[in-house]
Amino acid sequence: MDITQVTNFFFWCSVINGCVLLLWAVMMMFAPDLVYRTQYQWFPLTKEVFAETMYRFLGYYKILFFVFNLVPWLALKLVG
């Protein structure tokens, strides 16, 4: 594996995970009741606890996205 392949790998990981993050955030902004009703079948939580949990997970996912996808891709672009 050369640096170009690794760079392309991290680029596509960043694109895919960025789309997941964006979709999740948009769904939580514009259709929180739909998300709550869908998830309530598996996790019977109150709306307040559910909203707090989703906000916390969005934050964790964003941090992981930056640390494990975006930063390695940017570093490889700078080195390559």
N, CA, C and O atoms as CSV, one atom per row, in Angstrom:
chain,resi,resn,atom,element,x,y,z
A,1,MET,N,N,0.834,-1.183,0.000
A,1,MET,CA,C,0.000,0.000,0.000
A,1,MET,C,C,0.878,1.244,0.000
A,1,MET,O,O,1.797,1.363,0.810
A,2,ASP,N,N,0.597,2.149,-0.891
A,2,ASP,CA,C,1.364,3.384,-0.906
A,2,ASP,C,C,0.544,4.518,-0.280
A,2,ASP,O,O,-0.615,4.338,0.093
A,3,ILE,N,N,1.176,5.677,-0.177
A,3,ILE,CA,C,0.543,6.806,0.520
A,3,ILE,C,C,-0.710,7.300,-0.217
A,3,ILE,O,O,-1.633,7.817,0.413
A,4,THR,N,N,-0.746,7.146,-1.526
A,4,THR,CA,C,-1.915,7.580,-2.295
A,4,THR,C,C,-3.136,6.735,-1.956
A,4,THR,O,O,-4.236,7.268,-1.806
A,5,GLN,N,N,-2.953,5.433,-1.835
A,5,GLN,CA,C,-4.071,4.553,-1.483
A,5,GLN,C,C,-4.584,4.844,-0.083
A,5,GLN,O,O,-5.794,4.877,0.143
A,6,VAL,N,N,-3.679,5.053,0.850
A,6,VAL,CA,C,-4.084,5.356,2.223
A,6,VAL,C,C,-4.809,6.700,2.282
A,6,VAL,O,O,-5.799,6.849,2.997
A,7,THR,N,N,-4.308,7.674,1.525
A,7,THR,CA,C,-4.963,8.980,1.466
A,7,THR,C,C,-6.368,8.856,0.892
A,7,THR,O,O,-7.310,9.445,1.422
A,8,ASN,N,N,-6.512,8.096,-0.183
A,8,ASN,CA,C,-7.838,7.879,-0.770
A,8,ASN,C,C,-8.765,7.149,0.195
A,8,ASN,O,O,-9.955,7.457,0.270
A,9,PHE,N,N,-8.223,6.182,0.934
A,9,PHE,CA,C,-9.019,5.463,1.928
A,9,PHE,C,C,-9.571,6.418,2.974
A,9,PHE,O,O,-10.766,6.389,3.272
A,10,PHE,N,N,-8.713,7.263,3.534
A,10,PHE,CA,C,-9.169,8.207,4.558
A,10,PHE,C,C,-10.098,9.267,3.983
A,10,PHE,O,O,-10.991,9.755,4.675
A,11,PHE,N,N,-9.890,9.629,2.710
A,11,PHE,CA,C,-10.802,10.573,2.080
A,11,PHE,C,C,-12.209,9.993,2.011
A,11,PHE,O,O,-13.173,10.655,2.398
A,12,TRP,N,N,-12.334,8.761,1.521
A,12,TRP,CA,C,-13.668,8.167,1.389
A,12,TRP,C,C,-14.275,7.844,2.747
A,12,TRP,O,O,-15.493,7.921,2.908
A,13,CYS,N,N,-13.453,7.484,3.725
A,13,CYS,CA,C,-13.967,7.312,5.089
A,13,CYS,C,C,-14.521,8.633,5.607
A,13,CYS,O,O,-15.569,8.658,6.252
A,14,SER,N,N,-13.823,9.727,5.328
A,14,SER,CA,C,-14.279,11.040,5.767
A,14,SER,C,C,-15.573,11.443,5.075
A,14,SER,O,O,-16.468,12.003,5.707
A,15,VAL,N,N,-15.675,11.163,3.788
A,15,VAL,CA,C,-16.893,11.500,3.053
A,15,VAL,C,C,-18.086,10.719,3.599
A,15,VAL,O,O,-19.138,11.297,3.872
A,16,ILE,N,N,-17.922,9.420,3.756
A,16,ILE,CA,C,-19.027,8.578,4.223
A,16,ILE,C,C,-19.432,8.948,5.648
A,16,ILE,O,O,-20.618,9.127,5.925
A,17,ASN,N,N,-18.466,9.063,6.546
A,17,ASN,CA,C,-18.789,9.403,7.930
A,17,ASN,C,C,-19.304,10.831,8.064
A,17,ASN,O,O,-20.137,11.108,8.926
A,18,GLY,N,N,-18.821,11.736,7.225
A,18,GLY,CA,C,-19.343,13.095,7.227
A,18,GLY,C,C,-20.801,13.132,6.786
A,18,GLY,O,O,-21.599,13.888,7.340
A,19,CYS,N,N,-21.152,12.322,5.794
A,19,CYS,CA,C,-22.552,12.248,5.351
A,19,CYS,C,C,-23.442,11.656,6.438
A,19,CYS,O,O,-24.561,12.124,6.647
A,20,VAL,N,N,-22.953,10.637,7.125
A,20,VAL,CA,C,-23.725,10.051,8.229
A,20,VAL,C,C,-23.942,11.086,9.321
A,20,VAL,O,O,-25.051,11.224,9.836
A,21,LEU,N,N,-22.895,11.811,9.676
A,21,LEU,CA,C,-23.002,12.847,10.700
A,21,LEU,C,C,-23.969,13.947,10.278
A,21,LEU,O,O,-24.789,14.398,11.077
A,22,LEU,N,N,-23.874,14.373,9.041
A,22,LEU,CA,C,-24.761,15.425,8.543
A,22,LEU,C,C,-26.214,14.960,8.519
A,22,LEU,O,O,-27.105,15.699,8.937
A,23,LEU,N,N,-26.459,13.757,8.040
A,23,LEU,CA,C,-27.817,13.212,8.004
A,23,LEU,C,C,-28.394,13.101,9.409
A,23,LEU,O,O,-29.546,13.470,9.642
A,24,TRP,N,N,-27.602,12.598,10.335
A,24,TRP,CA,C,-28.039,12.446,11.725
A,24,TRP,C,C,-28.385,13.806,12.330
A,24,TRP,O,O,-29.418,13.954,12.984
A,25,ALA,N,N,-27.521,14.797,12.110
A,25,ALA,CA,C,-27.769,16.123,12.662
A,25,ALA,C,C,-29.012,16.760,12.037
A,25,ALA,O,O,-29.810,17.378,12.741
A,26,VAL,N,N,-29.180,16.613,10.730
A,26,VAL,CA,C,-30.348,17.178,10.057
A,26,VAL,C,C,-31.627,16.509,10.552
A,26,VAL,O,O,-32.630,17.184,10.783
A,27,MET,N,N,-31.600,15.196,10.715
A,27,MET,CA,C,-32.779,14.486,11.232
A,27,MET,C,C,-33.115,14.945,12.644
A,27,MET,O,O,-34.290,15.097,12.980
A,28,MET,N,N,-32.107,15.165,13.469
A,28,MET,CA,C,-32.362,15.608,14.835
A,28,MET,C,C,-32.819,17.071,14.882
A,28,MET,O,O,-33.488,17.476,15.832
A,29,MET,N,N,-32.467,17.860,13.872
A,29,MET,CA,C,-32.897,19.255,13.838
A,29,MET,C,C,-34.312,19.409,13.295
A,29,MET,O,O,-35.112,20.167,13.843
A,30,PHE,N,N,-34.618,18.689,12.216
A,30,PHE,CA,C,-35.869,18.919,11.512
A,30,PHE,C,C,-36.953,17.871,11.761
A,30,PHE,O,O,-38.125,18.125,11.482
A,31,ALA,N,N,-36.586,16.704,12.277
A,31,ALA,CA,C,-37.592,15.667,12.532
A,31,ALA,C,C,-37.304,14.929,13.838
A,31,ALA,O,O,-37.219,13.701,13.845
A,32,PRO,N,N,-37.152,15.663,14.942
A,32,PRO,CA,C,-36.821,14.972,16.195
A,32,PRO,C,C,-37.935,14.055,16.682
A,32,PRO,O,O,-37.656,13.019,17.285
A,33,ASP,N,N,-39.187,14.413,16.433
A,33,ASP,CA,C,-40.290,13.545,16.873
A,33,ASP,C,C,-40.318,12.237,16.106
A,33,ASP,O,O,-40.602,11.187,16.682
A,34,LEU,N,N,-40.025,12.288,14.815
A,34,LEU,CA,C,-39.961,11.071,14.009
A,34,LEU,C,C,-38.847,10.151,14.508
A,34,LEU,O,O,-39.040,8.941,14.628
A,35,VAL,N,N,-37.699,10.722,14.794
A,35,VAL,CA,C,-36.580,9.928,15.307
A,35,VAL,C,C,-36.941,9.343,16.665
A,35,VAL,O,O,-36.651,8.179,16.943
A,36,TYR,N,N,-37.570,10.150,17.506
A,36,TYR,CA,C,-37.956,9.670,18.841
A,36,TYR,C,C,-38.950,8.520,18.740
A,36,TYR,O,O,-38.787,7.498,19.407
A,37,ARG,N,N,-39.980,8.681,17.910
A,37,ARG,CA,C,-40.990,7.609,17.775
A,37,ARG,C,C,-40.379,6.339,17.218
A,37,ARG,O,O,-40.740,5.240,17.639
A,38,THR,N,N,-39.467,6.476,16.284
A,38,THR,CA,C,-38.817,5.303,15.704
A,38,THR,C,C,-37.958,4.573,16.732
A,38,THR,O,O,-38.000,3.345,16.820
A,39,GLN,N,N,-37.191,5.315,17.498
A,39,GLN,CA,C,-36.278,4.703,18.464
A,39,GLN,C,C,-36.974,4.259,19.749
A,39,GLN,O,O,-36.456,3.405,20.468
A,40,TYR,N,N,-38.137,4.828,20.043
A,40,TYR,CA,C,-38.846,4.498,21.277
A,40,TYR,C,C,-39.235,3.018,21.314
A,40,TYR,O,O,-39.367,2.440,22.393
A,41,GLN,N,N,-39.416,2.414,20.163
A,41,GLN,CA,C,-39.761,0.988,20.111
A,41,GLN,C,C,-38.666,0.131,20.733
A,41,GLN,O,O,-38.953,-0.895,21.349
A,42,TRP,N,N,-37.420,0.546,20.575
A,42,TRP,CA,C,-36.308,-0.230,21.112
A,42,TRP,C,C,-35.814,0.307,22.449
A,42,TRP,O,O,-35.387,-0.466,23.307
A,43,PHE,N,N,-35.866,1.607,22.631
A,43,PHE,CA,C,-35.338,2.240,23.837
A,43,PHE,C,C,-36.404,3.138,24.448
A,43,PHE,O,O,-36.497,4.307,24.073
A,44,PRO,N,N,-37.202,2.638,25.366
A,44,PRO,CA,C,-38.279,3.458,25.955
A,44,PRO,C,C,-37.727,4.494,26.942
A,44,PRO,O,O,-37.639,4.237,28.143
A,45,LEU,N,N,-37.359,5.661,26.419
A,45,LEU,CA,C,-36.851,6.760,27.228
A,45,LEU,C,C,-37.807,7.941,27.119
A,45,LEU,O,O,-38.608,8.020,26.187
A,46,THR,N,N,-37.718,8.844,28.067
A,46,THR,CA,C,-38.498,10.078,27.941
A,46,THR,C,C,-37.889,10.937,26.836
A,46,THR,O,O,-36.742,10.728,26.444
A,47,LYS,N,N,-38.655,11.896,26.340
A,47,LYS,CA,C,-38.154,12.750,25.258
A,47,LYS,C,C,-36.932,13.555,25.688
A,47,LYS,O,O,-36.009,13.765,24.902
A,48,GLU,N,N,-36.934,14.002,26.936
A,48,GLU,CA,C,-35.819,14.809,27.419
A,48,GLU,C,C,-34.541,13.982,27.492
A,48,GLU,O,O,-33.479,14.428,27.057
A,49,VAL,N,N,-34.646,12.785,28.037
A,49,VAL,CA,C,-33.474,11.908,28.149
A,49,VAL,C,C,-33.004,11.491,26.756
A,49,VAL,O,O,-31.803,11.428,26.496
A,50,PHE,N,N,-33.947,11.210,25.867
A,50,PHE,CA,C,-33.600,10.824,24.511
A,50,PHE,C,C,-32.868,11.953,23.791
A,50,PHE,O,O,-31.853,11.713,23.138
A,51,ALA,N,N,-33.370,13.178,23.903
A,51,ALA,CA,C,-32.733,14.324,23.245
A,51,ALA,C,C,-31.324,14.551,23.789
A,51,ALA,O,O,-30.391,14.807,23.027
A,52,GLU,N,N,-31.177,14.455,25.101
A,52,GLU,CA,C,-29.854,14.626,25.710
A,52,GLU,C,C,-28.893,13.536,25.243
A,52,GLU,O,O,-27.734,13.816,24.939
A,53,THR,N,N,-29.368,12.314,25.188
A,53,THR,CA,C,-28.540,11.191,24.751
A,53,THR,C,C,-28.125,11.360,23.292
A,53,THR,O,O,-26.960,11.152,22.952
A,54,MET,N,N,-29.060,11.732,22.438
A,54,MET,CA,C,-28.736,11.930,21.021
A,54,MET,C,C,-27.750,13.079,20.841
A,54,MET,O,O,-26.836,12.977,20.023
A,55,TYR,N,N,-27.910,14.156,21.577
A,55,TYR,CA,C,-26.994,15.284,21.496
A,55,TYR,C,C,-25.594,14.859,21.942
A,55,TYR,O,O,-24.599,15.245,21.328
A,56,ARG,N,N,-25.520,14.073,22.997
A,56,ARG,CA,C,-24.233,13.584,23.496
A,56,ARG,C,C,-23.575,12.670,22.461
A,56,ARG,O,O,-22.381,12.803,22.190
A,57,PHE,N,N,-24.349,11.738,21.879
A,57,PHE,CA,C,-23.792,10.837,20.872
A,57,PHE,C,C,-23.358,11.583,19.615
A,57,PHE,O,O,-22.354,11.220,19.002
A,58,LEU,N,N,-24.094,12.615,19.224
A,58,LEU,CA,C,-23.665,13.435,18.085
A,58,LEU,C,C,-22.315,14.090,18.367
A,58,LEU,O,O,-21.454,14.152,17.489
A,59,GLY,N,N,-22.138,14.567,19.568
A,59,GLY,CA,C,-20.858,15.164,19.941
A,59,GLY,C,C,-19.724,14.152,19.920
A,59,GLY,O,O,-18.642,14.438,19.407
A,60,TYR,N,N,-19.967,12.972,20.474
A,60,TYR,CA,C,-18.948,11.918,20.453
A,60,TYR,C,C,-18.608,11.512,19.030
A,60,TYR,O,O,-17.437,11.350,18.685
A,61,TYR,N,N,-19.635,11.347,18.203
A,61,TYR,CA,C,-19.416,10.938,16.817
A,61,TYR,C,C,-18.614,11.993,16.070
A,61,TYR,O,O,-17.737,11.662,15.271
A,62,LYS,N,N,-18.913,13.263,16.327
A,62,LYS,CA,C,-18.186,14.342,15.662
A,62,LYS,C,C,-16.717,14.333,16.065
A,62,LYS,O,O,-15.839,14.488,15.216
A,63,ILE,N,N,-16.448,14.155,17.340
A,63,ILE,CA,C,-15.057,14.094,17.805
A,63,ILE,C,C,-14.334,12.918,17.165
A,63,ILE,O,O,-13.213,13.069,16.679
A,64,LEU,N,N,-14.967,11.743,17.161
A,64,LEU,CA,C,-14.348,10.569,16.550
A,64,LEU,C,C,-14.141,10.771,15.049
A,64,LEU,O,O,-13.131,10.336,14.497
A,65,PHE,N,N,-15.091,11.426,14.394
A,65,PHE,CA,C,-14.963,11.716,12.971
A,65,PHE,C,C,-13.738,12.575,12.702
A,65,PHE,O,O,-12.959,12.286,11.794
A,66,PHE,N,N,-13.566,13.626,13.486
A,66,PHE,CA,C,-12.414,14.500,13.286
A,66,PHE,C,C,-11.103,13.782,13.585
A,66,PHE,O,O,-10.147,13.887,12.818
A,67,VAL,N,N,-11.058,13.055,14.698
A,67,VAL,CA,C,-9.805,12.448,15.138
A,67,VAL,C,C,-9.382,11.277,14.252
A,67,VAL,O,O,-8.202,11.148,13.923
A,68,PHE,N,N,-10.325,10.427,13.863
A,68,PHE,CA,C,-9.955,9.205,13.169
A,68,PHE,C,C,-10.171,9.232,11.655
A,68,PHE,O,O,-9.738,8.307,10.968
A,69,ASN,N,N,-10.819,10.250,11.121
A,69,ASN,CA,C,-11.022,10.324,9.674
A,69,ASN,C,C,-10.434,11.589,9.066
A,69,ASN,O,O,-9.583,11.516,8.179
A,70,LEU,N,N,-10.875,12.725,9.529
A,70,LEU,CA,C,-10.511,13.983,8.881
A,70,LEU,C,C,-9.058,14.381,9.134
A,70,LEU,O,O,-8.357,14.770,8.200
A,71,VAL,N,N,-8.604,14.292,10.366
A,71,VAL,CA,C,-7.224,14.685,10.678
A,71,VAL,C,C,-6.208,13.775,9.989
A,71,VAL,O,O,-5.240,14.289,9.427
A,72,PRO,N,N,-6.376,12.444,10.002
A,72,PRO,CA,C,-5.417,11.621,9.260
A,72,PRO,C,C,-5.400,11.923,7.758
A,72,PRO,O,O,-4.339,11.916,7.134
A,73,TRP,N,N,-6.571,12.186,7.181
A,73,TRP,CA,C,-6.619,12.530,5.756
A,73,TRP,C,C,-5.879,13.831,5.490
A,73,TRP,O,O,-5.094,13.916,4.545
A,74,LEU,N,N,-6.122,14.846,6.314
A,74,LEU,CA,C,-5.421,16.121,6.130
A,74,LEU,C,C,-3.915,15.968,6.322
A,74,LEU,O,O,-3.133,16.569,5.585
A,75,ALA,N,N,-3.506,15.176,7.296
A,75,ALA,CA,C,-2.072,14.958,7.528
A,75,ALA,C,C,-1.432,14.245,6.330
A,75,ALA,O,O,-0.328,14.594,5.912
A,76,LEU,N,N,-2.120,13.262,5.793
A,76,LEU,CA,C,-1.579,12.561,4.630
A,76,LEU,C,C,-1.539,13.470,3.398
A,76,LEU,O,O,-0.620,13.367,2.585
A,77,LYS,N,N,-2.524,14.355,3.256
A,77,LYS,CA,C,-2.495,15.297,2.139
A,77,LYS,C,C,-1.304,16.254,2.271
A,77,LYS,O,O,-0.668,16.605,1.277
A,78,LEU,N,N,-1.013,16.669,3.503
A,78,LEU,CA,C,0.122,17.577,3.719
A,78,LEU,C,C,1.457,16.874,3.464
A,78,LEU,O,O,2.372,17.457,2.882
A,79,VAL,N,N,1.558,15.622,3.902
A,79,VAL,CA,C,2.802,14.869,3.728
A,79,VAL,C,C,2.993,14.466,2.276
A,79,VAL,O,O,4.095,14.548,1.735
A,80,GLY,N,N,1.892,14.024,1.643
A,80,GLY,CA,C,1.987,13.519,0.265
A,80,GLY,C,C,2.096,14.640,-0.676
A,80,GLY,O,O,2.187,14.425,-1.884
